[in-house]
Amino acid sequence: MAILLNKKDMAASIGISVQAFDKWGVTPTERRGREVFFDVRSVLENRRAHHAGKEQPDSENDAGIRVIFPSGNGYQYIAEVRQNSWSAGVSGIRSMPR
């Protein structure tokens, strides 16, 4: 059985304001009248989904810097720069359809 906390208590247990917790958009686990309750699992899943969305590019076009070689042979160079480590990683050269 999960322990449920109301919004104020859940925000206090995490160490953030109720307003900040509201911005996270966590789905309540249970409602009793006008009051909503949350369990730790729903908060963790919300944060995990949020961080996963920040780490993964929305599409291949957002993955990094794309350079198309003028030779016209269909090869492209894609470099990815990761902000959290401030290092550059190279995805390599690969053929892309025209």
Helices and strands as residue ranges (DSSP letters): E 5-6, H 7-14, H 18-24, E 30-32, E 35-38, H 40-55, G 60-62, E 65-68, E 75-82, E 87-95
